[in-house]
Amino acid sequence: MVDITRCNITGWLEQDYSLWGGFEMQYRGIQPKILIEPLMRDFINIHCEEIQWYCFNGLPELCIRIESGTNNKTSLYDKNFNVLRDILSSGDINMNRSGDNLIEQAFYLSEKLSQDFLFVRVDWMIYQNKLYFEELTFTPYSGFSRIIKPEYNKYFGNLIDLERSKNEF
């Protein structure tokens, strides 16, 4: 088992992730590292909840909630937690921002983390009633995620302030 693990880790360290599975040039030229963290899944009831805040110009605007387990549901919400239907192909989950301290905390922290970016997705995991930071994602799904209603492409694109980019970059 140790040899298989060592072989896997060596392969991961040698992989050029800028072209693997998509086109994500932010991975080109970085020194790869291996981080080992605790497994955050219940072995009996494999269940966790992910919250992904899509932040535009330093403001969380859209939220995807992914509930893993027996039902595997995914829903998309605006910043006021109105469900945006017909964008994702999975069932909607009821979510109420008010009163959910972890969702409020994820919103607040995502706003802080995204201040310096025109766009970034801030990913969180809720496990055993605690909030955990996962990652900042600059090219979700390598830009190839399928949106059911194409008019939402314009909706999402209009959330980016291109004038800000002219002034900052």
Stockholm file with secondary structure:
# STOCKHOLM 1.0

chainA/1-169         MVDITRCNITGWLEQDYSLWGGFEMQYRGIQPKILIEPLMRDFINIHCEEIQWYCFNGLPELCIRIESGTNNKTSLYDKNFNVLRDILSSGDINMNRSGDNLIEQAFYLSEKLSQDFLFVRVDWMIYQNKLYFEELTFTPYSGFSRIIKPEYNKYFGNLIDLERSKNEF
#=GR chainA/1-169 SS CHHHHHHHHHHHHHCCTTTTTSCCGGGTTCCCCCCCCCCCSCSSSCCEEEEEEEEETTEEEEEEEEEESSSCEEEEEETTCCBCTTSSSSCCCCCCSTTCHHHHHHHHHHHHHTTTCSEEEEEEEEETTEEEEEEEESSGGGGCCCCSSTHHHHHHHTTSCHHHHHHHC
#=GC SS_cons         CHHHHHHHHHHHHHCCTTTTTSCCGGGTTCCCCCCCCCCCSCSSSCCEEEEEEEEETTEEEEEEEEEESSSCEEEEEETTCCBCTTSSSSCCCCCCSTTCHHHHHHHHHHHHHTTTCSEEEEEEEEETTEEEEEEEESSGGGGCCCCSSTHHHHHHHTTSCHHHHHHHC
//
